[in-house]
């Protein structure tokens, strides 16, 4: 299976997508543009729509550019599959593509990149996908919205 990621631009438009967008896709694009206003728009650390067999099947994103610490830079990802395309391996492929982007963006002169993800505090499809890529469970904590979440991390190889 191959999933192609289509960038969502600063104005919330999906580049290279023609035709009429359904309500889910429009909402994703609008929310992504709102996120950029908060976190900034710095490619490749942006939002993407996922396309499989010419159909929009989901969305994924880096929630912001990497945040640099002393030894590492952390970048958080998010991903979801549109309901009628769930359980087909699409989310796995979206995560694979995001990790490929993060790996390609690493530079020997920059801190090592650590990719972070948050999930609901239970075993589910998202946790299974993260485990598949060898993300490590770090802790359970309350996020900025007051929700209990599990935090996962994956240190990118150089």
C-alpha positions as CSV (number, residue, x, y, z in Angstrom):
1,X,0.0,0.0,0.0
2,X,1.2,3.5,-0.7
3,X,-0.2,6.7,0.8
4,X,0.8,10.0,-0.7
5,X,0.9,13.1,1.6
6,X,-0.5,16.3,0.1
7,X,0.7,19.5,1.9
8,X,-1.9,21.8,3.4
9,X,-0.7,25.4,2.8
10,X,-0.6,28.4,5.1
11,X,-4.1,29.4,4.1
12,X,-5.5,25.9,4.7
13,X,-5.7,24.9,1.0
14,X,-4.7,21.4,0.0
15,X,-2.1,21.6,-2.7
16,X,-2.5,19.4,-5.7
17,X,-6.1,18.3,-4.8
18,X,-8.7,19.0,-7.4
19,X,-12.4,18.6,-7.2
20,X,-14.9,19.3,-4.4
21,X,-13.7,18.6,-0.9
22,X,-16.2,17.0,1.6
23,X,-17.0,18.5,5.0
24,X,-14.4,16.4,6.9
25,X,-11.6,17.5,4.6
26,X,-12.6,21.2,4.7
27,X,-12.7,21.0,8.5
28,X,-9.2,19.5,8.6
29,X,-7.8,22.2,6.3
30,X,-9.4,25.0,8.4
31,X,-8.1,23.5,11.6
32,X,-4.7,23.1,10.1
33,X,-4.6,26.8,9.1
34,X,-5.7,27.8,12.6
35,X,-2.9,25.6,14.0
36,X,-0.3,27.4,11.8
37,X,-1.4,30.8,13.2
38,X,-0.4,29.4,16.7
39,X,2.7,27.4,15.9
40,X,3.9,28.8,12.6
41,X,4.2,27.5,9.1
42,X,7.6,25.9,8.6
43,X,7.8,23.2,5.9
44,X,8.2,20.3,6.1
45,X,6.8,20.5,9.7
46,X,3.2,21.1,8.5
47,X,-0.1,19.3,8.0
48,X,-0.9,16.9,5.2
49,X,-3.9,15.1,3.6
50,X,-3.4,11.5,2.8
51,X,-4.3,10.1,-0.6
52,X,-4.6,6.5,-1.5
53,X,-5.9,5.3,-4.9
54,X,-6.9,8.9,-5.8
55,X,-9.1,9.1,-2.7
56,X,-8.6,11.4,0.4
57,X,-8.3,8.9,3.2
58,X,-7.0,10.7,6.2
59,X,-4.9,13.5,7.6
60,X,-1.6,13.7,9.5
61,X,0.6,16.5,10.7
62,X,3.6,17.7,12.7
63,X,1.9,19.9,15.3
64,X,4.7,22.4,15.1
65,X,8.3,22.7,14.0
66,X,10.8,20.8,16.3
67,X,11.4,22.4,19.7
68,X,15.1,22.4,20.4
69,X,16.4,21.4,23.7
70,X,20.1,20.9,24.7
71,X,20.6,17.5,23.1
72,X,17.5,16.8,21.1
73,X,14.7,18.6,19.2
74,X,11.2,17.2,19.8
75,X,8.4,17.3,17.2
76,X,4.9,16.0,17.9
77,X,2.8,14.1,15.3
78,X,-0.9,13.5,15.0
79,X,-2.8,11.3,12.5
80,X,-6.2,9.9,11.8
81,X,-8.0,8.0,9.1
82,X,-11.4,9.2,7.8
83,X,-14.0,6.7,9.1
84,X,-14.8,4.8,5.9
85,X,-11.1,4.0,5.4
86,X,-10.2,2.8,8.9
87,X,-8.6,-0.6,9.5
88,X,-6.9,-0.7,6.1
89,X,-3.4,0.2,7.1
90,X,-3.7,3.8,6.0
91,X,-2.7,5.3,9.4
92,X,0.3,3.1,9.5
93,X,1.4,4.4,6.2
94,X,0.8,8.0,7.2
95,X,3.0,7.6,10.3
96,X,5.7,5.9,8.0
97,X,5.6,9.0,5.7
98,X,5.9,11.4,8.7
99,X,8.8,9.5,10.1
100,X,10.5,9.5,6.6
101,X,10.1,13.3,6.5
102,X,11.5,13.7,10.0
103,X,14.5,11.4,9.2
104,X,15.2,13.3,6.0
105,X,15.1,16.7,7.8
106,X,17.8,15.6,10.3
107,X,21.2,17.3,10.0
108,X,24.5,16.3,11.7
109,X,24.8,20.0,12.8
110,X,21.4,19.9,14.5
111,X,20.2,18.2,17.6
112,X,18.8,14.6,17.2
113,X,15.1,14.6,16.5
114,X,12.7,12.8,18.8
115,X,9.2,12.3,17.5
116,X,6.5,12.5,20.1
117,X,2.9,11.3,19.9
118,X,0.0,11.3,22.3
119,X,-2.9,8.8,22.4
120,X,-5.9,8.1,24.5
121,X,-4.9,6.3,27.7
122,X,-5.8,2.8,26.5
123,X,-4.6,0.2,24.1
124,X,-6.1,0.9,20.7
125,X,-5.2,1.1,17.0
126,X,-3.1,4.2,17.5
127,X,-1.0,2.6,20.2
128,X,-0.6,-0.5,18.1
129,X,0.7,1.7,15.2
130,X,3.2,3.5,17.4
131,X,4.5,0.2,18.9
132,X,4.9,-1.1,15.3
133,X,7.4,1.7,14.7
134,X,9.1,1.1,18.1
135,X,7.8,4.2,19.8
136,X,8.4,3.9,23.5
137,X,5.6,4.6,26.1
138,X,6.9,7.4,28.3
139,X,4.1,8.3,30.7
140,X,0.5,9.1,31.4
141,X,-0.2,12.8,32.0
142,X,-2.8,15.5,31.6
143,X,-2.4,17.5,28.3
144,X,-3.0,21.2,27.7
145,X,-6.8,20.6,27.3
146,X,-7.0,18.8,30.7
147,X,-7.4,15.4,29.1
148,X,-5.5,12.3,30.4
149,X,-3.2,11.0,27.6
150,X,-0.3,8.6,27.0
151,X,2.9,10.0,25.7
152,X,5.1,8.1,23.3
153,X,8.6,8.9,21.9
154,X,10.8,7.7,19.1
155,X,14.4,8.9,18.7
156,X,15.2,9.2,15.0
157,X,18.4,7.4,13.9
158,X,21.0,9.5,12.2
